[in-house]
């Protein structure tokens, strides 16, 4: 199993993660100080109780300080964040060595207290050869000096992951710190699904995963279907969830929120294994009604209409794809995903004709397939 769940503003992280653990379509969850309080608040349980209940069921529990979210444009959703003891100085201030160390120390202490896997904090980087990238390197170094068994976080936006040789150099400098493992984050400008990825971004992510995964485990937070090429390059697990903000890490999700705005809309698009993408509930019902045999071939078993049913099916699709790739290595792993993309390209036009779906292979498949192809060419596999 290779799917874990990002935090949600809803109060169902514990129950739905435990269901996934019991039924075999998830490995654990990541708590965020932006989405969850440190103490129980009448809506959500405390962080320690959340950790204990998930770990008691045999699940992994992580706390991501998400320091990188503070660098997002218009970041202002601090209703839960300000409760957490992550800063001794002003929130987000990293101006000298003492502040780097203090923040790293506090983030790690929270993780120890919660029984979380240790994860170094980092800042958001847009360009891999800038003062901001040096800040990321210094903060990671401080954390690993305090806890050599911590994982390192690498968070970058679209420009970062298309950085070419400069990206490679930045990742190489981080790699010399020798963390226990890696958590990679692709930060986006909006929560459109499928994400507006480019072939160059996917290529950069794959190249990074392939290099790092030779020595240590690599995971992709908020990865969802967009991270399947990273799995083909060697990533061991990807983050997902039942809300858009669990499947994509986007600027808009960290802006100040209107009071009583809820936990975000349920993402109920059924995900079809044979399409490696989703339809709206209406489009799926049209497909089932008009062409039941095609629907069954593309996604065996009916997909229920309720939120947890759609999520359960989605998580199982991701798990099945990852489980197919996991035993393979190198070229075989990349070719297996390439084959699935090629088949999905064949299937999508017919499905769009039947359902009238506005989104198809151009959005769900092409950027990721093109990035995979760039990676395979660079490795001499195509």
C-alpha positions as CSV (number, residue, x, y, z in Angstrom):
1,X,0.0,0.0,0.0
2,X,1.4,3.4,-1.0
3,X,-1.3,6.0,-0.3
4,X,-1.5,8.3,2.7
5,X,-4.0,11.1,3.6
6,X,-3.3,14.8,3.9
7,X,-5.1,16.7,6.6
8,X,-8.5,18.2,6.1
9,X,-10.6,21.0,7.7
10,X,-13.3,18.5,8.2
11,X,-13.5,16.4,11.3
12,X,-13.2,13.0,9.6
13,X,-9.5,12.5,9.3
14,X,-9.4,9.9,12.1
15,X,-12.5,7.9,11.1
16,X,-11.8,7.8,7.4
17,X,-8.1,7.0,7.9
18,X,-9.0,4.2,10.3
19,X,-11.5,2.8,7.8
20,X,-8.8,2.9,5.1
21,X,-6.3,1.1,7.3
22,X,-8.9,-1.6,8.1
23,X,-9.9,-2.1,4.5
24,X,-6.4,-1.8,3.0
25,X,-6.4,1.3,0.9
26,X,-4.2,3.6,3.0
27,X,-1.2,3.6,5.2
28,X,-1.7,6.6,7.5
29,X,-2.2,10.4,7.7
30,X,-0.4,13.7,7.9
31,X,-1.6,16.4,10.3
32,X,-1.2,20.1,9.4
33,X,-1.2,23.0,11.8
34,X,-3.2,24.9,9.3
35,X,-6.0,22.4,9.2
36,X,-6.1,21.0,12.7
37,X,-5.8,22.5,16.2
38,X,-3.3,21.4,18.8
39,X,-6.1,21.1,21.4
40,X,-9.6,19.7,21.1
41,X,-12.0,22.5,20.1
42,X,-15.4,20.9,20.2
43,X,-15.2,20.1,16.4
44,X,-11.9,18.3,16.1
45,X,-10.1,16.1,18.6
46,X,-6.7,17.2,19.9
47,X,-3.6,16.5,17.9
48,X,-2.3,13.9,20.4
49,X,-5.6,12.0,20.4
50,X,-5.6,12.1,16.6
51,X,-2.1,10.6,16.6
52,X,-2.9,7.9,19.2
53,X,-6.1,6.8,17.5
54,X,-4.5,6.5,14.1
55,X,-1.4,4.7,15.4
56,X,-3.5,2.4,17.5
57,X,-5.0,1.1,14.3
58,X,-1.5,0.4,12.9
59,X,-1.3,3.5,10.8
60,X,1.5,5.9,10.2
61,X,1.2,9.4,11.7
62,X,3.1,12.4,10.5
63,X,3.0,16.1,11.5
64,X,4.1,18.5,8.7
65,X,4.8,21.9,10.1
66,X,4.2,23.3,6.6
67,X,6.5,26.2,7.1
68,X,6.6,26.6,3.3
69,X,2.9,27.7,3.3
70,X,3.9,30.9,5.1
71,X,5.7,31.9,1.9
72,X,2.6,31.6,-0.3
73,X,1.1,34.8,-1.7
74,X,-1.7,36.1,0.6
75,X,-1.2,33.4,3.1
76,X,-3.5,34.2,6.0
77,X,-5.4,31.2,7.3
78,X,-3.9,31.1,10.7
79,X,-6.9,30.2,12.9
80,X,-5.3,26.9,13.9
81,X,-1.7,27.7,13.0
82,X,-1.2,30.4,15.7
83,X,-2.1,27.9,18.5
84,X,1.0,25.7,17.7
85,X,4.3,26.5,19.5
86,X,6.4,26.6,16.3
87,X,8.0,30.1,16.7
88,X,10.0,31.8,19.5
89,X,10.2,35.0,17.4
90,X,7.8,36.5,15.0
91,X,5.9,34.0,12.9
92,X,7.8,33.0,9.8
93,X,10.9,35.1,10.7
94,X,14.1,33.3,9.8
95,X,16.8,36.1,9.8
96,X,19.7,34.4,11.6
97,X,21.1,31.1,12.7
98,X,19.4,31.3,16.1
99,X,16.0,31.7,14.5
100,X,16.6,28.8,12.1
101,X,17.6,26.5,15.0
102,X,14.7,27.6,17.2
103,X,12.1,27.0,14.6
104,X,13.6,23.6,13.6
105,X,13.9,22.6,17.3
106,X,10.2,23.6,18.0
107,X,8.9,21.7,14.9
108,X,10.8,18.6,15.9
109,X,9.6,18.8,19.5
110,X,6.0,18.9,18.4
111,X,6.6,15.8,16.3
112,X,8.3,14.0,19.2
113,X,5.4,14.9,21.5
114,X,2.9,13.6,19.0
115,X,4.7,10.4,18.1
116,X,5.2,11.6,14.6
117,X,7.9,10.6,12.2
118,X,10.5,13.4,12.3
119,X,10.3,15.8,9.4
120,X,12.5,18.8,8.9
121,X,10.6,22.1,8.1
122,X,11.5,24.1,5.0
123,X,10.5,27.2,3.1
124,X,8.9,27.5,-0.3
125,X,11.4,27.9,-3.1
126,X,10.5,29.3,-6.6
127,X,14.0,29.4,-8.1
128,X,16.7,26.9,-7.0
129,X,19.6,29.3,-7.0
130,X,18.5,32.2,-4.9
131,X,18.7,33.5,-1.3
132,X,15.4,31.7,-0.6
133,X,16.9,28.4,-1.8
134,X,19.8,29.0,0.6
135,X,17.3,29.6,3.4
136,X,15.8,26.2,2.6
137,X,19.2,24.6,2.8
138,X,20.1,26.2,6.1
139,X,16.8,25.4,7.8
140,X,17.1,21.7,6.7
141,X,20.7,21.6,7.9
142,X,19.7,22.9,11.3
143,X,16.9,20.3,11.6
144,X,19.1,17.4,10.6
145,X,21.8,18.6,13.0
146,X,19.3,18.3,15.8
147,X,17.8,15.0,14.5
148,X,19.9,13.1,12.1
149,X,17.1,10.6,11.6
150,X,14.6,13.2,10.3
151,X,13.2,13.3,6.8
152,X,13.8,16.4,4.7
153,X,11.1,18.4,3.0
154,X,11.6,19.9,-0.4
155,X,8.8,22.4,-1.4
156,X,8.8,24.2,-4.7
157,X,6.3,25.8,-7.1
158,X,6.1,25.2,-10.8
159,X,9.2,27.3,-11.6
160,X,11.3,25.4,-9.1
161,X,10.5,22.0,-10.5
162,X,11.4,23.2,-14.0
163,X,14.8,24.6,-12.9
164,X,16.9,22.1,-14.9
165,X,20.6,22.1,-13.9
166,X,20.0,24.6,-11.1
167,X,17.3,22.3,-9.6
168,X,19.7,19.4,-9.8
169,X,22.4,21.4,-8.0
170,X,20.0,22.5,-5.2
171,X,18.8,19.0,-4.7
172,X,22.4,17.7,-4.7
173,X,23.3,20.1,-1.9
174,X,20.4,18.9,0.2
175,X,21.2,15.3,-0.5
176,X,24.7,15.8,1.1
177,X,22.8,16.4,4.4
178,X,21.8,12.7,4.3
179,X,18.3,12.8,5.8
180,X,16.4,9.6,6.6
181,X,14.0,10.2,3.7
182,X,12.4,12.8,1.5
183,X,9.0,14.4,1.3
184,X,8.5,16.4,-1.9
185,X,5.8,19.0,-2.4
186,X,4.7,20.6,-5.7
187,X,2.9,23.9,-4.8
188,X,0.4,25.3,-7.3
189,X,-1.4,28.6,-7.9
190,X,-4.9,27.1,-7.8
191,X,-6.8,23.9,-7.0
192,X,-8.0,23.0,-10.5
193,X,-8.2,19.3,-11.1
194,X,-6.5,17.9,-12.9
195,X,-3.7,20.3,-12.0
196,X,-2.2,22.5,-14.7
197,X,1.1,20.7,-14.8
198,X,3.6,20.9,-17.6
199,X,5.8,18.3,-19.1
200,X,8.9,20.2,-17.9
201,X,7.6,20.2,-14.3
202,X,6.9,16.5,-14.3
203,X,10.3,15.8,-15.8
204,X,12.0,17.8,-13.1
205,X,10.0,16.0,-10.4
206,X,10.8,12.6,-11.9
207,X,14.5,13.4,-12.2
208,X,14.6,14.5,-8.6
209,X,12.8,11.4,-7.3
210,X,14.9,9.1,-9.4
211,X,18.2,10.5,-8.1
212,X,17.1,10.6,-4.4
213,X,15.3,7.3,-4.3
214,X,18.4,5.3,-5.1
215,X,19.6,5.9,-1.5
216,X,16.5,6.8,0.6
217,X,12.7,6.6,0.4
218,X,10.9,9.4,-1.3
219,X,7.2,10.4,-0.9
220,X,5.2,13.1,-2.7
221,X,2.8,15.1,-0.5
222,X,-0.5,16.2,-2.1
223,X,0.5,14.1,-5.1
224,X,-2.6,12.3,-6.1
225,X,-2.8,11.3,-9.8
226,X,-0.3,14.0,-10.8
227,X,2.4,12.1,-8.8
228,X,2.0,8.8,-10.6
229,X,5.1,9.7,-12.8
230,X,7.0,10.2,-9.6
231,X,6.0,6.7,-8.5
232,X,7.3,5.5,-11.9
233,X,10.6,7.2,-11.1
234,X,10.9,5.5,-7.6
235,X,8.6,7.3,-5.1
236,X,7.2,4.9,-2.5
237,X,4.0,6.8,-1.5
238,X,1.8,9.7,-2.5
239,X,-0.6,11.9,-0.6
240,X,-4.3,12.3,-1.4
241,X,-7.7,12.8,0.3
242,X,-11.4,13.4,-0.2
243,X,-11.2,17.2,-0.6
244,X,-9.4,19.2,-3.3
245,X,-7.1,20.8,-0.8
246,X,-5.8,17.3,0.2
247,X,-5.0,16.4,-3.4
248,X,-3.4,19.7,-4.4
249,X,-1.2,22.1,-2.4
250,X,-2.4,25.5,-3.7
251,X,-1.9,29.1,-2.7
252,X,-5.6,29.8,-2.5
253,X,-6.1,27.2,0.2
254,X,-4.0,29.1,2.6
255,X,-5.6,32.5,2.2
256,X,-7.6,34.0,5.0
257,X,-11.0,32.2,5.0
258,X,-14.4,33.6,5.5
259,X,-16.0,32.6,8.8
260,X,-18.1,29.4,8.6
261,X,-17.0,28.7,5.1
262,X,-16.8,25.0,5.9
263,X,-14.2,22.4,5.0
264,X,-14.2,22.9,1.3
265,X,-16.4,21.0,-1.3
266,X,-16.3,17.3,-1.4
267,X,-14.4,16.1,-4.4
268,X,-16.8,13.4,-5.8
269,X,-15.6,12.9,-9.3
270,X,-15.4,9.1,-9.8
271,X,-11.9,8.1,-10.8
272,X,-11.8,5.4,-13.5
273,X,-8.7,3.2,-13.5
274,X,-8.7,2.8,-17.3
275,X,-8.8,6.5,-17.8
276,X,-6.3,7.5,-15.0
277,X,-8.7,10.4,-14.5
278,X,-12.2,11.4,-13.4
279,X,-15.6,12.2,-14.7
280,X,-18.3,14.3,-13.0
281,X,-21.0,12.2,-11.2
282,X,-23.4,13.0,-14.0
283,X,-20.9,12.0,-16.7
284,X,-20.2,8.7,-14.9
285,X,-23.9,7.9,-14.7
286,X,-24.4,8.6,-18.4
287,X,-21.5,6.2,-19.2
288,X,-22.9,3.5,-16.9
289,X,-26.4,4.0,-18.4
290,X,-25.4,4.2,-22.1
291,X,-22.4,1.9,-22.2
292,X,-22.3,-0.3,-19.1
293,X,-19.8,-2.7,-20.5
294,X,-17.3,0.1,-21.2
295,X,-17.8,1.5,-17.8
296,X,-17.2,-1.9,-16.2
297,X,-14.1,-2.4,-18.3
298,X,-12.6,1.0,-17.4
299,X,-13.5,0.7,-13.7
300,X,-14.7,-2.7,-12.5
301,X,-17.3,-2.4,-9.8
302,X,-19.9,0.3,-9.3
303,X,-18.7,3.6,-7.8
304,X,-21.1,4.7,-5.1
305,X,-22.4,8.3,-5.2
306,X,-21.6,9.3,-1.6
307,X,-18.4,11.2,-0.7
308,X,-16.7,8.3,1.2
309,X,-17.6,5.8,-1.5
310,X,-16.1,8.0,-4.2
311,X,-13.0,8.6,-2.1
312,X,-12.6,4.9,-1.2
313,X,-12.7,4.0,-4.9
314,X,-10.3,6.7,-5.8
315,X,-7.8,5.7,-3.1
316,X,-8.0,2.1,-4.3
317,X,-7.3,3.1,-7.9
318,X,-4.2,5.0,-6.8
319,X,-3.2,2.0,-4.6
320,X,-3.6,-0.5,-7.5
321,X,-1.5,1.6,-9.9
322,X,1.2,2.1,-7.3
323,X,1.2,-1.6,-6.4
324,X,1.6,-2.5,-10.0
325,X,4.7,-0.3,-10.3
326,X,6.2,-1.0,-6.9
327,X,7.9,-4.4,-7.7
328,X,9.4,-3.0,-10.9
329,X,12.6,-1.0,-11.2
330,X,14.2,1.5,-13.6
331,X,13.0,1.2,-17.2
332,X,10.4,-1.5,-16.5
333,X,8.7,0.8,-14.0
334,X,8.6,3.7,-16.3
335,X,7.4,1.6,-19.3
336,X,4.5,0.2,-17.2
337,X,3.1,3.6,-16.5
338,X,3.8,4.6,-20.1
339,X,1.7,1.7,-21.2
340,X,-1.2,2.7,-19.0
341,X,-1.1,6.3,-20.3
342,X,-1.1,5.0,-23.9
343,X,-4.2,2.9,-23.2
344,X,-5.9,5.8,-21.5
345,X,-5.3,8.0,-24.5
346,X,-7.1,5.5,-26.6
347,X,-10.1,5.3,-24.2
348,X,-10.7,9.0,-23.5
349,X,-12.1,10.1,-26.9
350,X,-14.8,7.5,-26.8
351,X,-15.7,8.3,-23.3
352,X,-16.0,12.0,-24.1
353,X,-18.2,11.3,-27.1
354,X,-20.6,9.2,-24.9
355,X,-20.6,11.5,-21.9
356,X,-20.0,14.9,-23.3
357,X,-17.1,15.4,-20.8
358,X,-15.3,18.7,-21.2
359,X,-12.1,17.3,-19.7
360,X,-10.3,14.5,-21.4
361,X,-6.8,13.1,-22.3
362,X,-5.4,16.6,-23.0
363,X,-5.8,17.5,-19.3
364,X,-5.7,14.1,-17.5
365,X,-3.0,12.4,-19.5
366,X,-0.9,14.4,-21.9
367,X,1.2,16.6,-19.6
368,X,2.1,13.6,-17.4
369,X,2.8,11.3,-20.3
370,X,4.9,14.0,-22.0
371,X,6.9,14.5,-18.8
372,X,7.4,10.8,-18.5
373,X,8.6,10.6,-22.1
374,X,11.1,13.4,-21.4
375,X,12.4,11.5,-18.5
376,X,12.7,8.2,-20.4
377,X,14.6,9.9,-23.2
378,X,17.0,11.5,-20.8
379,X,17.7,8.0,-19.3
380,X,18.2,6.5,-22.7
381,X,15.1,4.3,-22.4
382,X,13.2,5.7,-25.4
